């Protein structure tokens, strides 16, 4: 009888740990969140849809019949990487640059949940509802694509991804709608801490990479926010700021051009590669 009980316990332990064994440590996953610049505002050009290394994957966070994609499934990362109808995003050339510089045995996957025009409050899991309720209809319509809760969708997709690989970092591009909000860093920390807890991640091993707004050299309308963004590492020790100086903006002074997104994405990758102990090759432009 005792032998049977011991065998039963051993079998239970082995079965409960089966998901851990299915994880591929060589599949590096990155969560991407923010507002329109992470969502992707620039038109996707032909050069952005060709020569995409199949080691670069995207987990679809919504159903998209135009791209023949279903929520919760992995695909080669042909843009758009956010929702149907969104444009080029820093995540595109982040992933491309990562696989170009990592050993061929490593794959890279991105999960992009972003909503144009949103404040960081949209990703506050405890208070997002009141924010959405007071938002304009166009923002509510985008939020509906995530069943009304973008943060919950990001966590849901991340948990699916964790069955296949390992979350290595978080990419954030948000702040235009919180310009000059001195509490922004604390609000970002709340989102970051919630992700660490909800996904059982170690903050010492999962850095947060935050991109600057369109810079002053491009006449950025929200460039003053960059001074606040610069203080994020004092609030989240394992965070890094991605500079936007020289990343070309467009006439609205809020968004980057396609080339601006390509360069910003490369910079996100260069920082992450450095964290991982690699140096990026010079980009072919």
Backbone as numpy.savetxt, mean C-alpha at the origin, in Angstrom:
# Nx Ny Nz CAx CAy CAz Cx Cy Cz
-5.41 -45.71 25.93 -6.24 -44.50 25.93 -5.37 -43.24 25.93
-4.33 -43.25 26.81 -3.43 -42.10 26.89 -2.70 -41.88 25.58
-2.32 -42.99 24.92 -1.62 -42.89 23.63 -2.51 -42.22 22.59
-3.81 -42.60 22.60 -4.76 -42.01 21.65 -4.87 -40.50 21.87
-4.93 -40.11 23.14 -5.07 -38.69 23.46 -3.84 -37.92 22.97
-2.65 -38.48 23.22 -1.40 -37.84 22.79 -1.38 -37.69 21.28
-1.75 -38.76 20.57 -1.77 -38.72 19.11 -2.77 -37.68 18.61
-3.92 -37.59 19.28 -4.95 -36.62 18.89 -4.43 -35.20 19.04
-3.74 -34.94 20.17 -3.18 -33.60 20.41 -2.13 -33.26 19.38
-1.25 -34.23 19.06 -0.20 -33.99 18.06 -0.81 -33.67 16.70
-1.84 -34.43 16.32 -2.51 -34.19 15.03 -3.13 -32.79 15.00
-3.73 -32.40 16.14 -4.34 -31.07 16.21 -3.33 -29.97 16.04
-2.16 -30.14 16.66 -1.10 -29.14 16.54 -0.62 -29.03 15.11
-0.43 -30.19 14.47 0.05 -30.20 13.08 -0.95 -29.55 12.15
-2.23 -29.84 12.36 -3.26 -29.27 11.50 -3.39 -27.77 11.71
-3.32 -27.34 12.98 -3.46 -25.91 13.26 -2.31 -25.11 12.69
-1.18 -25.76 12.51 -0.02 -25.06 11.97 0.14 -25.20 10.48
-0.84 -25.82 9.82 -0.70 -26.08 8.39 -0.63 -24.81 7.57
-1.35 -23.74 8.00 -1.32 -22.48 7.25 0.06 -21.85 7.30
0.71 -21.99 8.45 2.04 -21.41 8.57 3.00 -22.05 7.61
2.86 -23.37 7.40 3.77 -24.06 6.50 3.49 -23.69 5.05
2.24 -23.23 4.73 1.91 -22.89 3.35 2.42 -21.49 2.98
2.79 -20.69 3.98 3.34 -19.37 3.71 4.66 -19.47 2.99
4.84 -18.62 1.98 6.10 -18.58 1.23 6.89 -17.37 1.70
7.97 -17.59 2.40 8.79 -16.48 2.93 9.44 -15.68 1.82
9.44 -16.23 0.61 10.03 -15.53 -0.53 8.99 -14.75 -1.34
7.77 -14.69 -0.81 6.72 -13.87 -1.42 6.51 -12.67 -0.50
7.06 -11.51 -0.90 7.04 -10.30 -0.10 5.81 -9.46 -0.46
5.02 -9.12 0.54 3.76 -8.42 0.31 3.79 -7.05 0.95
3.23 -6.06 0.24 3.21 -4.68 0.71 1.79 -4.13 0.65
1.36 -3.53 1.76 0.06 -2.89 1.83 0.20 -1.44 1.38
-0.69 -0.98 0.51 -0.65 0.39 -0.01 -1.98 1.07 0.32
-1.91 2.23 0.93 -3.14 2.93 1.27 -2.95 4.43 1.18
-4.06 5.15 1.08 -3.98 6.59 1.00 -5.15 7.18 0.24
-4.90 8.35 -0.39 -5.95 8.99 -1.16 -5.58 8.99 -2.64
-5.93 10.02 -3.40 -5.89 9.92 -4.86 -4.52 9.63 -5.45
-3.44 10.14 -4.84 -2.13 9.87 -5.42 -1.71 8.41 -5.23
-2.23 7.73 -4.21 -1.98 6.30 -4.09 -2.97 5.51 -4.94
-4.17 6.04 -5.06 -5.19 5.43 -5.91 -4.73 5.42 -7.37
-4.07 6.51 -7.77 -3.57 6.62 -9.13 -4.38 7.58 -9.96
-3.81 8.76 -10.24 -4.55 9.80 -10.95 -4.12 9.96 -12.39
-2.91 9.53 -12.73 -2.39 9.74 -14.09 -2.90 8.67 -15.06
-3.04 9.07 -16.30 -3.45 8.13 -17.34 -2.38 7.06 -17.53
-2.81 5.83 -17.63 -1.89 4.70 -17.84 -1.43 4.73 -19.29
-0.12 4.75 -19.51 0.43 4.81 -20.85 0.89 3.43 -21.31
1.05 3.23 -22.63 1.44 1.91 -23.14 2.67 1.32 -22.46
3.67 2.16 -22.17 4.89 1.65 -21.54 4.63 1.06 -20.16
3.50 1.42 -19.54 3.19 0.94 -18.19 2.53 -0.42 -18.17
2.15 -0.91 -19.35 1.42 -2.18 -19.41 2.22 -3.31 -20.07
3.48 -3.03 -20.41 4.29 -4.05 -21.08 5.52 -4.40 -20.24
6.09 -5.54 -20.54 7.32 -6.01 -19.88 7.19 -6.05 -18.36
6.02 -6.44 -17.88 5.82 -6.57 -16.44 6.24 -7.96 -16.00
7.20 -8.00 -15.12 7.72 -9.27 -14.63 6.62 -10.04 -13.89
6.38 -11.29 -14.27 5.32 -12.07 -13.60 5.58 -12.30 -12.12
6.78 -11.97 -11.64 7.06 -12.04 -10.20 6.43 -10.88 -9.43
5.92 -9.89 -10.16 5.25 -8.75 -9.54 3.74 -8.99 -9.63
3.09 -9.13 -8.46 1.68 -9.49 -8.39 0.85 -8.40 -7.72
-0.45 -8.40 -8.00 -1.39 -7.54 -7.30 -2.55 -8.41 -6.82
-2.98 -8.18 -5.59 -4.16 -8.86 -5.06 -5.35 -7.92 -5.30
-6.29 -8.34 -6.09 -7.43 -7.49 -6.40 -8.28 -7.28 -5.14
-8.54 -6.03 -4.81 -9.32 -5.72 -3.61 -10.80 -5.50 -3.91
-11.16 -5.52 -5.20 -12.55 -5.41 -5.64 -12.75 -6.32 -6.85
-13.99 -6.61 -7.16 -14.28 -7.31 -8.41 -14.20 -6.30 -9.55
-13.55 -6.69 -10.63 -13.39 -5.78 -11.76 -13.57 -6.57 -13.06
-14.75 -6.47 -13.65 -15.05 -7.23 -14.86 -14.23 -6.75 -16.05
-13.90 -5.43 -16.07 -13.12 -4.89 -17.18 -11.76 -5.55 -17.28
-11.17 -5.84 -16.12 -9.85 -6.47 -16.09 -9.93 -7.96 -15.87
-11.17 -8.47 -15.81 -11.38 -9.90 -15.56 -10.70 -10.32 -14.25
-10.89 -9.50 -13.20 -10.31 -9.79 -11.91 -11.40 -9.97 -10.85
-11.13 -10.84 -9.91 -12.05 -11.09 -8.81 -11.38 -10.76 -7.49
-12.15 -10.19 -6.60 -11.65 -9.81 -5.28 -11.00 -11.00 -4.57
-9.82 -10.73 -4.02 -9.14 -11.75 -3.22 -8.26 -12.71 -4.00
-8.03 -12.41 -5.28 -7.18 -13.27 -6.10 -5.96 -12.50 -6.60
-4.88 -13.24 -6.81 -3.62 -12.67 -7.28 -3.56 -12.64 -8.81
-2.97 -11.57 -9.35 -2.78 -11.43 -10.80 -1.43 -10.76 -11.06
-0.90 -10.97 -12.27 0.27 -10.19 -12.66 -0.12 -8.71 -12.60
0.78 -7.87 -12.08 0.44 -6.49 -11.72 0.39 -5.54 -12.91
-0.55 -5.79 -13.81 -0.81 -4.87 -14.91 -1.75 -3.79 -14.38
-1.43 -2.51 -14.56 -2.32 -1.46 -14.03 -3.68 -1.46 -14.73
-4.74 -0.99 -14.01 -4.70 -0.32 -12.71 -4.57 -1.30 -11.54
-3.87 -0.86 -10.49 -3.63 -1.71 -9.33 -4.58 -1.41 -8.18
-5.38 -0.36 -8.31 -6.34 -0.05 -7.25 -7.71 -0.58 -7.66
-8.64 0.28 -8.04 -9.96 -0.17 -8.49 -10.06 0.00 -10.01
-11.14 -0.53 -10.58 -11.39 -0.33 -12.01 -11.47 1.17 -12.30
-10.81 1.60 -13.36 -10.91 2.99 -13.74 -9.92 3.92 -13.07
-9.14 3.40 -12.11 -8.11 4.24 -11.50 -6.88 4.25 -12.41
-5.91 5.09 -12.09 -4.78 5.27 -12.99 -3.47 4.71 -12.46
-2.39 5.26 -12.99 -1.06 4.84 -12.57 -0.81 5.30 -11.14
-0.13 4.49 -10.36 0.09 4.76 -8.95 1.57 4.52 -8.61
2.07 5.09 -7.52 3.45 4.78 -7.12 3.68 3.28 -6.92
2.63 2.54 -6.58 2.77 1.10 -6.36 3.25 0.38 -7.62
2.91 0.91 -8.81 3.31 0.27 -10.06 4.83 0.15 -10.17
5.49 1.29 -10.06 6.95 1.27 -10.26 7.70 0.94 -8.97
7.00 0.94 -7.86 7.57 0.37 -6.64 7.79 -1.13 -6.87
6.74 -1.81 -7.28 6.85 -3.25 -7.49 7.80 -3.63 -8.60
7.76 -2.89 -9.69 8.67 -3.17 -10.81 10.12 -3.05 -10.37
10.40 -1.98 -9.63 11.77 -1.75 -9.19 12.21 -2.79 -8.18
11.31 -3.22 -7.33 11.64 -4.23 -6.33 12.06 -5.55 -7.01
11.26 -6.04 -7.94 11.60 -7.33 -8.55 12.83 -7.25 -9.44
13.11 -6.05 -9.97 14.31 -5.87 -10.78 15.58 -5.98 -9.94
15.46 -5.71 -8.65 16.64 -5.63 -7.80 16.73 -6.72 -6.73
15.70 -7.50 -6.59 15.71 -8.60 -5.63 16.12 -9.90 -6.32
16.60 -10.87 -5.57 16.93 -12.17 -6.18 15.72 -12.76 -6.90
15.95 -13.50 -7.96 14.87 -14.00 -8.81 13.94 -14.97 -8.07
14.38 -15.48 -6.95 13.53 -16.41 -6.19 12.46 -15.66 -5.39
12.56 -14.32 -5.31 11.62 -13.53 -4.52 10.55 -12.91 -5.42
9.29 -13.07 -5.02 8.15 -12.40 -5.67 7.71 -11.23 -4.81
7.06 -10.27 -5.44 6.55 -9.09 -4.73 5.08 -8.92 -5.06
4.27 -8.74 -4.02 2.84 -8.51 -4.22 2.39 -7.24 -3.53
1.46 -6.52 -4.15 0.91 -5.31 -3.54 -0.60 -5.44 -3.37
-1.08 -4.78 -2.33 -2.52 -4.70 -2.04 -2.85 -3.23 -1.89
-3.63 -2.68 -2.79 -3.87 -1.24 -2.83 -5.32 -0.91 -2.49
-5.52 -0.26 -1.34 -6.84 0.24 -0.95 -6.70 1.74 -0.73
-7.24 2.53 -1.64 -7.09 3.98 -1.56 -8.37 4.64 -2.05
-8.65 5.82 -1.51 -9.88 6.55 -1.87 -9.53 8.02 -2.09
-9.71 8.49 -3.32 -9.39 9.87 -3.65 -10.13 10.86 -2.78
-9.41 11.87 -2.30 -10.03 12.94 -1.53 -10.28 12.65 -0.07
-9.90 11.46 0.40 -10.22 11.11 1.78 -9.19 11.65 2.76
-9.65 11.88 3.97 -8.75 12.18 5.09 -8.26 10.86 5.67
-7.21 10.93 6.48 -6.69 9.73 7.13 -7.74 9.14 8.06
-8.70 9.95 8.47 -9.78 9.49 9.35 -10.58 8.34 8.74
-10.57 8.23 7.41 -11.31 7.14 6.77 -10.76 5.78 7.18
-9.48 5.72 7.56 -8.87 4.44 7.93 -8.82 4.23 9.44
-9.51 5.09 10.19 -9.64 4.92 11.63 -10.80 3.95 11.87
-10.51 2.72 12.22 -11.53 1.68 12.26 -12.62 1.93 13.31
-12.32 2.75 14.30 -13.30 3.00 15.35 -14.23 4.18 15.02
-13.77 5.08 14.15 -14.54 6.32 13.93 -14.82 6.62 12.46
-14.51 5.68 11.56 -14.65 5.96 10.13 -16.10 6.25 9.73
-17.06 5.62 10.41 -18.46 5.76 10.00 -18.94 7.20 10.07
-18.61 7.88 11.15 -19.04 9.27 11.28 -18.39 10.14 10.22
-17.14 9.80 9.85 -16.46 10.55 8.80 -17.15 10.32 7.45
-17.47 9.08 7.14 -18.12 8.76 5.86 -19.49 9.42 5.79
-20.23 9.38 6.88 -21.58 9.95 6.89 -21.58 11.44 6.58
-20.53 12.13 6.96 -20.45 13.57 6.72 -19.73 13.92 5.42
-19.38 12.90 4.63 -18.63 13.10 3.39 -19.55 13.35 2.20
-19.03 13.97 1.14 -19.83 14.18 -0.07 -20.16 12.86 -0.76
-21.15 12.88 -1.61 -21.65 11.66 -2.24 -20.59 10.99 -3.11
-19.73 11.77 -3.77 -18.73 11.16 -4.64 -17.75 10.32 -3.85
-17.43 10.74 -2.61 -16.54 9.94 -1.78 -17.27 8.70 -1.25
-18.53 8.88 -0.88 -19.33 7.75 -0.41 -19.41 6.66 -1.48
-19.53 7.08 -2.74 -19.63 6.09 -3.83 -18.35 5.27 -3.96
-17.19 5.90 -3.77 -15.94 5.15 -3.82 -15.81 4.20 -2.62
-16.24 4.69 -1.46 -16.18 3.87 -0.26 -17.08 2.64 -0.39
-18.20 2.79 -1.11 -19.12 1.66 -1.31 -18.44 0.49 -2.01
-17.45 0.80 -2.84 -16.76 -0.28 -3.56 -15.98 -1.18 -2.59
-15.74 -0.66 -1.38 -15.09 -1.47 -0.34 -16.11 -1.88 0.72
-17.37 -2.00 0.30 -18.47 -2.36 1.21 -18.55 -1.41 2.40
-18.22 -0.15 2.15 -18.40 0.88 3.15 -17.28 1.03 4.17
-16.25 0.17 4.08 -15.20 0.19 5.11 -13.85 -0.17 4.50
-13.13 0.81 3.95 -11.83 0.53 3.32 -10.82 -0.12 4.26
-10.78 0.29 5.53 -9.82 -0.31 6.45 -10.11 -1.81 6.62
-11.37 -2.15 6.80 -11.73 -3.56 6.96 -11.39 -4.35 5.70
-11.57 -3.73 4.52 -11.24 -4.42 3.27 -9.73 -4.65 3.19
-8.94 -3.67 3.59 -7.49 -3.82 3.57 -7.06 -4.98 4.48
-7.62 -5.05 5.66 -7.29 -6.13 6.60 -7.76 -7.48 6.06
-8.96 -7.50 5.49 -9.49 -8.74 4.91 -8.56 -9.27 3.82
-8.14 -8.40 2.93 -7.27 -8.82 1.84 -5.88 -9.19 2.35
-5.40 -8.46 3.35 -4.09 -8.75 3.92 -4.07 -10.14 4.55
-5.15 -10.52 5.20 -5.22 -11.85 5.82 -5.22 -12.94 4.75
-5.87 -12.68 3.64 -5.82 -13.63 2.52 -4.39 -13.74 2.02
-3.73 -12.59 1.88 -2.35 -12.57 1.38 -1.40 -13.29 2.31
-1.66 -13.21 3.60 -0.78 -13.86 4.57 -0.80 -15.38 4.47
-1.80 -15.92 3.80 -1.83 -17.36 3.57 -0.80 -17.77 2.52
-0.39 -16.79 1.70 0.54 -17.07 0.61 1.95 -16.54 0.87
2.04 -15.40 1.53 3.35 -14.77 1.71 3.46 -14.02 3.01
4.43 -13.12 3.07 4.76 -12.41 4.30 4.68 -10.90 4.06
3.94 -10.19 4.90 3.85 -8.73 4.79 5.16 -8.12 5.25
5.81 -7.37 4.35 7.13 -6.82 4.62 7.13 -5.31 4.86
6.04 -4.63 4.48 6.03 -3.19 4.67 4.70 -2.58 4.27
4.56 -1.28 4.59 3.34 -0.53 4.28 3.72 0.75 3.56
3.05 1.01 2.44 3.27 2.23 1.67 2.07 3.15 1.87
2.34 4.38 2.29 1.29 5.37 2.52 1.52 6.59 1.65
0.48 7.05 0.96 0.53 8.37 0.34 -0.81 9.04 0.61
-0.81 9.87 1.62 -2.03 10.54 2.07 -1.62 11.79 2.82
-2.45 12.82 2.76 -2.14 14.04 3.49 -2.71 15.30 2.88
-3.01 15.25 1.58 -3.54 16.45 0.93 -4.80 16.94 1.65
-5.68 16.01 2.01 -6.93 16.39 2.67 -6.76 16.69 4.15
-5.56 16.44 4.68 -5.25 16.77 6.07 -4.18 17.87 6.16
-4.02 18.63 5.09 -2.96 19.64 5.06 -3.01 20.56 6.28
-1.83 20.71 6.90 -1.65 21.55 8.09 -2.32 21.00 9.35
-2.73 19.74 9.31 -3.31 19.07 10.48 -2.15 18.57 11.35
-1.90 19.25 12.45 -0.76 18.90 13.30 -0.96 17.58 14.04
-2.16 17.05 14.02 -2.43 15.75 14.66 -2.31 14.59 13.67
-1.97 14.90 12.43 -1.92 13.87 11.39 -1.01 12.71 11.76
0.17 13.00 12.29 1.11 11.91 12.61 0.52 10.96 13.65
-0.20 11.50 14.63 -0.82 10.65 15.64 -1.95 9.82 15.03
-2.66 10.41 14.08 -3.74 9.68 13.42 -3.18 8.54 12.55
-2.05 8.81 11.90 -1.40 7.77 11.11 -0.90 6.64 12.03
-0.37 7.02 13.17 0.13 6.02 14.13 -1.01 5.11 14.58
-2.19 5.67 14.79 -3.34 4.88 15.20 -3.66 3.83 14.14
-3.66 4.24 12.87 -3.93 3.30 11.77 -2.84 2.23 11.72
-1.60 2.67 11.80 -0.47 1.74 11.76 -0.53 0.74 12.92
-0.77 1.23 14.13 -0.84 0.34 15.30 -1.98 -0.66 15.15
-3.11 -0.22 14.62 -4.25 -1.13 14.40 -3.90 -2.22 13.40
-3.18 -1.86 12.34 -2.77 -2.85 11.35 -1.81 -3.87 11.98
-0.89 -3.39 12.79 0.04 -4.30 13.45 -0.71 -5.31 14.32
-1.71 -4.81 15.05 -2.47 -5.67 15.96 -3.40 -6.62 15.19
-4.14 -6.07 14.23 -5.14 -6.87 13.52 -4.53 -7.93 12.62
-3.27 -7.70 12.18 -2.61 -8.65 11.29 -1.48 -9.40 12.00
-1.38 -9.20 13.30 -0.36 -9.89 14.11 1.04 -9.67 13.55
1.36 -8.39 13.31 2.64 -8.02 12.73 3.54 -7.39 13.80
4.83 -7.53 13.60 5.81 -6.94 14.50 6.24 -5.59 13.93
5.95 -4.48 14.62 6.30 -3.16 14.08 7.79 -2.97 13.84
8.62 -3.73 14.52 10.06 -3.62 14.30 10.48 -4.24 12.96
9.60 -5.07 12.41 9.92 -5.77 11.15 9.09 -5.27 9.97
8.14 -4.38 10.23 7.25 -3.91 9.15 7.30 -2.38 9.09
8.18 -1.82 8.28 8.31 -0.36 8.19 7.15 0.29 7.46
6.93 1.55 7.79 5.95 2.38 7.11 6.69 3.39 6.26
6.40 3.40 4.95 7.03 4.34 4.02 5.98 5.35 3.60
6.21 6.64 3.93 5.23 7.68 3.65 5.77 8.67 2.63
5.04 8.88 1.56 5.48 9.78 0.50 5.06 11.21 0.73
5.91 12.13 0.29 5.59 13.55 0.38 4.53 13.95 -0.64
3.87 15.08 -0.38 2.94 15.68 -1.32 3.73 16.28 -2.50
3.03 16.68 -3.56 3.69 17.38 -4.66 4.49 18.53 -4.05
5.76 18.62 -4.39 6.68 19.51 -3.67 6.60 20.95 -4.13
7.31 21.82 -3.38 7.32 23.25 -3.71 7.95 23.52 -5.07
8.90 22.67 -5.48 9.55 22.90 -6.78 8.59 22.66 -7.94
7.44 22.04 -7.66 6.40 21.83 -8.66 5.17 22.68 -8.37
5.32 23.62 -7.44 4.19 24.48 -7.07 3.11 23.74 -6.32
3.49 22.74 -5.54 2.52 21.91 -4.84 1.58 22.70 -3.95
0.28 22.52 -4.15 -0.73 23.25 -3.37 -0.73 22.82 -1.91
-0.28 21.59 -1.64 -0.27 21.06 -0.27 1.15 20.79 0.22
2.11 21.46 -0.39 3.52 21.21 -0.05 3.83 21.53 1.40
3.06 22.41 2.02 3.29 22.74 3.43 3.11 21.52 4.33
2.34 20.53 3.84 2.11 19.31 4.62 3.39 18.50 4.77
4.33 18.71 3.88 5.58 17.93 3.93 6.36 18.16 5.22
6.21 19.35 5.82 6.90 19.63 7.08 6.33 18.75 8.20
5.04 18.51 8.15 4.39 17.63 9.14 4.76 16.18 8.88
4.73 15.79 7.60 5.09 14.42 7.24 6.51 14.11 7.69
7.39 15.09 7.62 8.79 14.89 7.99 8.96 14.48 9.45
7.97 14.78 10.28 8.08 14.46 11.71 7.54 13.07 12.04
7.04 12.35 11.05 6.44 11.03 11.31 7.39 10.06 12.01
8.68 10.01 11.65 9.59 9.08 12.34 9.75 9.34 13.83
9.39 10.52 14.29 9.46 10.78 15.74 8.27 10.14 16.46
7.24 9.80 15.70 6.03 9.19 16.27 5.99 7.69 16.00
6.42 7.31 14.79 6.52 5.89 14.42 7.99 5.64 14.11
8.73 5.05 15.04 10.18 4.89 14.85 10.58 4.18 13.56
9.81 3.16 13.17 10.15 2.40 11.97 9.40 2.95 10.76
9.56 4.27 10.56 8.94 4.90 9.39 9.97 5.71 8.64
9.71 5.89 7.34 10.67 6.55 6.45 9.90 7.48 5.52
10.49 8.62 5.23 9.84 9.60 4.36 10.41 9.50 2.95
9.52 9.42 1.98 9.92 9.34 0.57 9.81 10.72 -0.05
10.94 11.33 -0.42 10.91 12.71 -0.95 10.27 12.79 -2.33
9.59 13.90 -2.57 8.95 14.10 -3.87 9.62 15.18 -4.71
10.71 15.74 -4.20 11.42 16.78 -4.95 11.78 16.26 -6.35
11.42 17.02 -7.37 11.74 16.62 -8.73 10.73 15.70 -9.37
9.77 15.18 -8.60 8.71 14.34 -9.18 7.69 15.27 -9.83
7.52 15.15 -11.12 6.74 16.11 -11.89 5.27 16.09 -11.50
4.74 17.29 -11.22 3.33 17.44 -10.91 2.56 17.90 -12.13
1.24 17.94 -11.99 0.40 18.41 -13.11 -0.21 19.76 -12.74
-1.03 20.31 -13.62 -1.50 21.69 -13.49 -2.38 21.92 -12.27
-2.98 20.87 -11.71 -3.82 21.10 -10.53 -2.99 21.28 -9.25
-1.67 21.04 -9.36 -0.74 21.21 -8.24 -1.03 20.28 -7.06
-1.81 19.24 -7.32 -2.16 18.25 -6.29 -1.66 16.86 -6.63
-1.63 16.57 -7.93 -1.31 15.22 -8.38 -0.02 15.20 -9.21
0.55 14.02 -9.28 1.75 13.82 -10.08 1.39 13.40 -11.50
2.28 13.67 -12.42 2.13 13.15 -13.78 2.52 11.68 -13.77
2.33 11.01 -14.91 2.72 9.61 -15.00 4.20 9.44 -14.68
5.03 10.31 -15.23 6.47 10.22 -14.96 6.76 10.52 -13.49
5.98 11.43 -12.91 6.13 11.72 -11.49 5.83 10.49 -10.64
4.79 9.75 -11.00 4.46 8.52 -10.27 5.54 7.46 -10.45
6.07 7.38 -11.65 7.13 6.37 -11.88 8.34 6.66 -10.99
8.72 7.93 -10.95 9.89 8.28 -10.14 9.61 8.11 -8.65
8.43 8.52 -8.21 8.09 8.37 -6.79 8.05 6.90 -6.41
7.49 6.07 -7.29 7.46 4.63 -7.02 8.85 4.04 -6.90
9.74 4.48 -7.76 11.13 4.00 -7.68 11.76 4.40 -6.34
11.43 5.59 -5.87 12.00 6.06 -4.61 11.48 5.26 -3.42
10.19 4.92 -3.45 9.67 4.03 -2.42 10.48 2.72 -2.43
10.71 2.18 -3.63 11.43 0.92 -3.75 12.87 1.04 -3.29
13.53 2.11 -3.67 14.93 2.30 -3.27 15.07 2.31 -1.75
14.10 2.95 -1.08 14.14 2.99 0.38 13.90 1.59 0.96
12.93 0.87 0.41 12.63 -0.46 0.93 13.77 -1.42 0.65
14.37 -1.32 -0.52 15.52 -2.17 -0.83 16.67 -1.92 0.14
16.87 -0.65 0.47 17.92 -0.31 1.42 17.65 -0.94 2.79
16.39 -0.90 3.21 16.01 -1.52 4.48 16.30 -3.02 4.46
16.06 -3.63 3.31 16.26 -5.07 3.17 17.73 -5.45 2.93
18.57 -4.42 2.73 20.00 -4.69 2.52 20.42 -4.79 1.08
19.61 -4.23 0.17 19.94 -4.26 -1.26 20.11 -2.83 -1.77
20.80 -2.69 -2.86 20.95 -1.38 -3.51 20.34 -1.45 -4.89
19.52 -0.46 -5.20 18.84 -0.45 -6.49 19.79 -0.09 -7.62
19.63 -0.77 -8.75 20.36 -0.41 -9.95 19.81 0.90 -10.50
20.59 1.59 -11.29 20.14 2.84 -11.89 18.96 2.56 -12.81
17.88 3.33 -12.64 16.66 3.09 -13.41 16.87 3.40 -14.88
16.24 2.56 -15.71 16.25 2.82 -17.16 15.01 3.62 -17.49
15.21 4.85 -17.91 14.09 5.74 -18.20 13.86 5.86 -19.70
